[in-house]
């Protein structure tokens, strides 16, 4: 063996061949979505916090309504 027995080179990127194409496509979009400026990141975080507050308020109101309905149902069954 004049130049020696060479080891095969390992690929830098894993092959996407044979993977779920829907997953691969979504992964690419997700990676592009991660690239943003610090200002955009702050805006996104603010929007996320606002959405979280709205969801928490909605959850509390729905729970109160559900408890009210259950109480009314319990009163109706006692009579």
N, C-alpha and C positions, 0 to 999 in steps of 0.2 A: 504494500500500500504506500505508494509514493507520497501522497498528501495526507495520509492518515484517514481513519474512519471518522467521518464528521457526524456530529449529533444534529438532528433536525432542529431548525429554529422554531421556537414557540411563537405563536401569533401574538401580536400586541393587543389586538382586539378579539374578543370571543366571537365566533361565527354566529350569526343570527339565523342561519339556515336550519330549517326544521323546527324553529320556534313558532309559537302561536303568532300569526301575523298581526292580529288585533292588539296583542300585548306589545309587540315590537313597535307598532305605530304609536300607540299611546305613550310608550316609554320615551320615544323621540320628542313628542310634543311636551311631555313633562320636563324633559331636560332643557328644552328651549324656554319653557316657562320659568325655570329657575334663574335664567340669566336676566337680571334686572338691576337698575341703579338703586342706590340706597334710598333715594327719595320715593321711588316706586314701591320699594319694600315697606317703607313706613306707611304709605298710603294703603297698601294691601293689609298691613297689620291693623290699622285703624278701622278699615272696613270690616275686617274679620271680627274685631272686638264689638263693633256696632251690631253686627249680625248675631253674635253670641248673646248680647244683652237682650235683643228682641226675642230670641228663642227662649231665654230664661223667663222673661216676662210672660210670654205666651204659655209656657209650661205651667207657670204658677196660676194663671187665670184658668187654664183648662182643668187643672187639678181642683181648684176651688169650685168650678162649675160641676165637676164630676162628683165631688163630695156633697154638694147641694142636691144633686139629682138622687144620689144614694139615700140621703136623709129623707127626701120627699117620698121615695119608694118605700122606705122602712115605715114611715108614718102611714102610708096608704095600706100596707099589709097588716098593720096593727088594728086598724079600724074595722 
